[in-house]
């Protein structure tokens, strides 16, 4: 019988699962998605492959879980920052700045490395829901700002953010990329016009 290193079996299983997921994250960051296999994850935690299968059915299931968890952590940090802004325009600005600041710190690497792989339908749906939750604060801010199609605009903004992240990954300075992207999104979303005081017509 395996040694139980927690007060209860439930806590033991939770600890083992967390250790497996932590090892899988390290493998993903160091070796890419192909490095995340039940054998490799088990070896990294001192468990046999057969023991890993008691928690996860496949390497793909492990990848889906750690990417979903990464999106959840990312979304929680975004919501915490965005909700402090007092206006819709300020919330959109905060969403862009926080997203790129997290990207510059490397927080997005798990989602980027594991989130673009072809998967079975159930895994794709799970990751799509996770991604949708991350952009929820942006969609809400756009709607409150009066944008006629918040879903489409959020998708386009996320496209710009993805490209900005690529530039950060390529070594461009965050001090250059973040302000430029904030300004670009502000123009695209009409934030400058919204903030500007109305001009008196010349006679």
SEBAMI-738296 format. One record per residue: x, y, z of N, C-alpha, C in turn. Coordinates in steps of 0.1 Angstrom, whole numbers, plus 5000, padded with zeros to 4 digits. Layout:
# residues N
XYZXYZXYZ;...
# end
This chain:
# residues 203
500949885000500050005000500950125000;500650224991501550344991501450425003;502550495007502650575019501850695018;501050725028500150845028500850955036;501151065029501951165036501051285039;499751265042498851375046497851315056;497151405064496251355074495151265068;494651285056493651205050494051165036;493351065031493551015017493251125007;492151195010491751305001492851415000;493451445011494451545011495751495004;495951365007497151305000496951304985;495851274980495551274966495651414960;495151514968495251654963496751694962;497551654972498951694972499651624961;499351494958500051424947499651484934;498351524932497951584920498651714917;498751794928499451924927500851904923;501551804929502951784926503051744911;502151654906502151614892501951734883;501051824886500751944878501952044878;502552054890503752144891504852094882;505051954883506151894875505851914860;504551894856504151914842504352054837;504152154846504352294842505852314839;506652264848508152274846508552204833;508052094830508352014818507952094806;506752154806506252234795507152354792;507552424803508352544801509752504796;510252394800511652364796511752284784;510752204781510852114769509752124759;508752204761507652224752506552114755;505452124748504352024750504651884749;505551854739505951714737506651654749;507151734758507851684770506851634781;505651674779504651644790503951504787;504551404792504051264791503851204805;502951114806502851044819504150994825;504950934816506250884821507150994826;507251104819508151204823507651274835;506351304836505751364848505951274860;505751144858505951054869507351054874;508251044865509751044868510051164876;509551284872509851404879509351414893;508351334896507751334910508051204917;508851114911509150994918508050894918;507150904908506050804907506150724894;505650604895505650524883504550574873;504750544861503750584851502350534854;502250414859500950354863500350434874;501150494883500550574894500050704888;500650764878500250884872498850864866;498550744860497350724854496150714864;496450704877495350714887494850854888;495550954883495151094884494751154870;495551114860495251164846495351044836;494451054826494350944817495450954806;495951074804496951094793497751224795;498751234787499551354787498751474782;497751454773496951564768496051614779;495551524787494651564799495451644808;496751614811497551684819497751824814;498051834801498251964794497052054795;495851994792494652064792494452124806;494752044816494552094830495452204834;496752194831497652304835497452434827;496952414814496652534806495352604811;494352524815493152574820493452644834;494252584842494652644854495452784852;496252784842497052904839496053014834;495052984826494053084822493353134834;492953044843492153084855492953174864;494253154866495153234873495353374867;495553364853495653494846494353574847;493253514845491953584846491753644859;492053574870491853624884492753754886;493953754881494853864882494253984874;493753954862493154064854491954124861;491054044865489854094872490154174884;491154134892491554204904491954344900;492754364889493254494885492254574878;491554514869490554584860489454644869;488954564879487754604886488054724895;489354764897489654874905489555004897;489455004884489355124876487955174877;487755304877486455364880485655394868;486155384856485355404844485655294834;484655274824484855174814486155194806;486455314803487755344795488955304804;488855334817489955294826490055144827;488955074827489054934827489654864815;489354924803489954874791491454904791;491855024795493255054796493954954806;493254934817493854844827494054704822;493054654815493054524809494254504800;494454604791495654604782496954604789;497054694798498354714805498654594814;497654534821497854424829498254294821;497554274810497754164801499254164797;499654274792501054284787502054284798;501754334809502654324821502854184825;501754104825501853964829502653894818;502453924805503153864795504653894796;504954014799506354054800507053974811;506253944822506853874833506953724831;506353674819506453534816505253454821;504253514827503053444832502253374821;502353434809501453374799502053254792;503353214795504053114788503352984788;502752944799502052814800500852814790;500052924790498952924781499352924766;500453004763500853004749501452874745;502252814753502952684749501952574747;500952564756500052454756498652474750;498352604748496952634744496752624729;497752614721497552614706497652474700;497752374708497852244703496552184698;496552104687495252034684494851934695;493551934698493151854709491751784706;491351694714490051634712488951744715;487751714710486651814711486451864726;486451774735486251804749487251904754;488551874751489651954756489552094749;489252094736489152224729488052314736;486952254739485852324745486252374759;486952294766487352344780488352464779;489252454769490152564768489552694762;488552674753487852784748487052854759;486452774768485752844779486652914788;487852854790488852924799489353054793;489553054780489953174773488853284773;487653234771486453324771486353394785;486653324795486553384809487653484811;488853464805489853564806489453694800;488753694789488453824782487153884787;486453814797485153864802485254014807;486254044814486354184819486454284808;487154244797487354334785485954354778;485254244776483954254769482954334778;483054324791482054394799482454544799;483754584799484154724798483754784785;483954704774483554764761482054784760;481254694766479854714765479454834773;480054854785479754964793480155094787;481255084779481755204771480855244760;479855154756478955184745479355124732;480355024732480754964720479654874714;479354894701478154824696478354674694;479554624694479854474693481054444701;480754424715481954404724482654274721;481954164717482554034714483554054703;483154114692484054124680485254214684;484954334690486054424693487054364703;486554284713487454214722488354114715;487754044705488553954697489654024689;489354134683490254214676491354274685;490954314697491954364706492854254711;492354144713493154024717494153984706;493754004694494653984683495854084684;495554204687496654304688497554274700;496954224711497654184723498554064720;498053974712498853854709500053894701;499953984692501054034684502054104693;501554184702502454254712503154154720;502554044724503253944732504353874724;504053854711505153804702506353894702;506154024702507254114702507954114715;507254104726507854094739508753964740;508153854735508953724735510153734726;510153814716511253834707512353924712;512053984724513054064730512854214730;511654254724511454404724511154444738;511454574741511354624755509854644759;509554604771508154634776507854784777;508854864780508755004780508355064767;508654994756508355034743506954984738;506754854740505654784735504354814742;504454814756503154834763502554974761;503255084761502655214758502055224744;502855164734502455174720501155094719;501054974725499854894724498654954731;498855014742497855084749497255204740;498155274734497755384726496955334713;497455224708496755164696495355114699;495255044710493954994714493055114718;493555214724492755324728492155394716;492955404705492455464693491355374686;491755244686490855144680489455134687;489455144700488255134708487555274710;488155374705487555504706487655564720;488655534727488755584741489155724741;490055764731490455904731489356004728;488455964719487256044716486356054728;486255944735485355944746485856034757;487156034759487756114770487756264767;487956294754488156434750486856514752;487056634757485856724759485356764745;484056784744483456824731483956964727;484256984715484757114710483557204706;483757324708482757424704482957454689;481957454681482057474667482357624665;483357644655483757774651482657844643;482557964645481558044637482258134627;
# end
